[in-house]
Every structure is written in structure tokens, then in C-alpha cells.
């Protein structure tokens, strides 16, 4: 086992399995995905620390625990179609792709989208589609989704994402009034179409920018 693989297994055993991540499929997925391939060059030695790391255009790669917590809460089956909002470097999409049949990930920054697509292709993730666009609108072309993972915090749950969630589906999204006060929310859609929410804990994410998220004065 090479040093990076050793570090990855240690991360899973010490930072995830010893906490509240108990889903065996999620733990196996976290063991398989090489997080060091998704961090900026020169920071590979930090890849298996349980913390977020900066990437291009002011975004971040989420800490491993939050990625695992989200995946566990979504209860992704092997035949599921998953929507991710905020591809970033592609790391979380890779973890989701280890669990699901298909993943669509929407990224508003063209540079990040292009880099994530190239990186995921090089790692042979053939079941991930990277789309450039406004994540608050989701991706209706492939809806409905059994699971939706949102990796940026908005002031509310976007209505488009609620509409694209299948009956019986689950969404995890950080919601809060500003960048300092956010909660990770599990949204469940019943078979009758009704929604319910469960708070998973306090978090801090980059802002969800778009038509049904936060606006930016510079339009970027």
C-alpha cells in the first residue's frame, strides 16, 4: 500500500468510522476515491486531513467528514440517479459515483467545470456528467433524482431542486441567513409528494450563487 493509500485508509478508520459514519458502502467509497488527486498541486500532503481545502476561484473542496455525512444521509442505492450542485474539483461527485448508477454535477464556474470533467475522465468515472450552469435551477433534463447533494449554502432550499427530487428521494443542503450561520438540512420527499426536514448539524459552506440563491454584484 503506497503512502497516500495508507493515509486514506487511516482517514476513514480514524476520522469517519470512529465518529458517526457507519454506512459500509459509504466508508468503502471514501476508501476508494483518491482525494489527493482532487486537491491543488503542492497540497497533496494535506489531502487526508479532515478539513476543507481551497481550490480555484475562491471555492473549496469539502472536508471528508461532511462528504461522508452527506452521502450517508442520502441513502444512495446502486441504481440511483444523483444530482450534485457545486462540482468544485470533482471529489464529492466521485464519492457519489461510487454509490450510484449516475451522477449529474452542476458547476457555475466554467474553469472548475472543465477541470473537474477532465480529472474525472482521467480517473475513469464514466458515470458522471459535468454541466456548467446555475445550480439553483438544478438540471431538469435528467430529473427526477433519487438524491440531491448541494455543496454551497443558500438562504433557502431552491424550489427547482424540490421539484426535481423524486418521491421517496432525499436532499442534503446547507441553509442559513449568511456565511456565518448555516445548518446542514436533510430534506425528504414522501411518496405523497410532501416534504419534511431534519437538521444534521451546524456547518460553514461557500455561498450558493444563482437565480434562487445569493446574488453577486459582479455577476461572476
N, C-alpha and C positions, 0 to 999 in steps of 0.2 A: 504494500500500500504506500503510495507516494505521500509526501508531507501534506499536500493540500487535501488529499482524500482523508488522511488521518485527522486533520483539523476539522473537516466537515463532519465526520462521524462523531468527533468529540463535541462539536457544537450541538448536534442532535441529541446526544446522550445527556449532556450536562445542562444545556440551556432550554431544551424543549421537553424531553421525556421526563425530566425531574420536576417540571412545572405541571401545567395542566393540559399539555398536548399528549393525548393518549390514543388518537386515531392511528392505527398501524399503517394504513395506506398513506396518510399524510407524512408520518415520520419516514417512511421508505422514500417518498418523493423528495423530501428535504435531503435525504442522504444521497440521492442520485444526481441532483442538479448542482453543477459546479459554480457556486456563487462567485468564485474568483474570476470567472470568465465574463462577469457582468459588471464588474467594478472598474473604475478608471485605472489606466496603466500606472504602475507605481504604488498602487494601494492594495495589491493582491494580498499582502500580509495582514490586512485588516478585514478581509472578506468574511471570516468566520467568527468575528466578534459580534455579539448580539446588539448591534446598533445600526441606525441608518447611516448611509454614506452619501456625500454629494456626487452628482453626475452633472452632465452639461446643462446649460440654460437654466441654472438655478433650481433644478429638480433634485430628487433623492432616490436612492434605492432603499426600500423599506427594511427595517430590521428583521432578521429571520423569524423571531417570535411572532411578530404581527402577521407576517406572511402565513405562517403555520396556523395561527389562531383563526385567521380569515378562512383558510382552506378547510379547517376542521368544522367551523361553524356552518359552512356552505353545504356540507354533507354531499359532496360531489360523487355521483355514480359513474361507472365506466362508460356509460352510453350518453352522458350529459353533454349538452352544448352550453358553454360558459361564455359570458361577456365580461371582459375586464375594461375598466375605464382608467386610463393612465398607464400606458405601456412602460414608460421610463426606459430603462436599459433592457427590459425583457425578462428580468429574473422571475418575478411573480407569475408571469404568463407561462414560463417554462414549468414552474411547480404545478400550476393548474393543469397544464397539458399532460403531466404525468398521471393525472387523476381522471381526466375527461376524454371524451371522444373528439371534441373540437373546441377550440378557444378562439374567440374573436377579441382582439385587444385594440382599443381606440386611443390614439395619442394625438394631441393637438399640435405638438411641435414637429414639423417635418423632419428636422435633423435627427431627433430622437427616434422617430418612427423608422426612418431609413436605417439608422444604425442598429436598432433592435431587430428589424427584419433580417438584416444581413447576419447578425450574430446568431439569431435563432436558426437560420438556414444552415449556417456553418456547423451548428451543433445537431443538425438533422431533426429539428422539430417540425415535421411535416404537417402536424395538425393544428398549427397556429396561423391565423390570418391577422396581419398588422394593417390597420386602417388609420389614415390621417384624417382627423376631423374633430368636431365639437363633441366631446364625450357626454355632455349633459343631454344630448339628443339620443344617446345610445347608438345602436346600429340596427334599425328596424328591418333591414334587408334579410337578416338571418334570425330574427325573432320568431317564436318566443325562446327564452333561455331558462334552463332549469336552475342556473346560478348566475349571479352578477356580483363581481368584486370591484369596488371603487377605491382607488388608491390616492384620492385627493379629497379634501374636506370642503363641503358646500354649506350654505346656510339652511338648506332643506334637502329632502330627497327629491331629485328631479322627477317630474311627472312622466316624462318619456320613459325613464327606467322602470317605473312602476308598471307602465303599460306593457313593457317588453318582458316582464317577468311572468313565467308560466304559472298557471295554477299549481300549487304544491311547491313552487320554487322559493328560493331563499336569496337574499341580497345582503351583503355587508358593506356599509358605507360610513365614513366618519362625517359627523354633522356637528356644527357649532356656530355660534354667533361671530366668532373671529378666530384668528390664528392661534390664540392662547387658550381657548375654551372649546374643546371638542369631545365628543363621545363616539365610540365605535358602536354603531347600531346594526342589529340584525333585523331585517325586515322579512317576514314570512307571508307568502300569499296562500291563503287557504284554497281548498278545492272549490269553494263557493265564490272565489274572487276577492274576498275580504282580506285586508292587510292587518298584521299585528307587528309590534316592535318590541325588541328586547335589547337592553343596554349591556354591552360586553365590557365596557371599561373606558377610562379616560385615555385619550391619545392626542398626538400632535402630528398633523399632516400638512403638506403644502396645499395651497388653495385650489379648489376646483373652479376653473375659469371657463365660462361659456354662457350660452343664452339663458340657462336655468341655474347658473352658479354665480360666482363672483365676477364682476366686470373689471376690466383693466383699462386705465386711461390711455395707455399707449397702444392698445389693440393687439398686443403680442400674445 
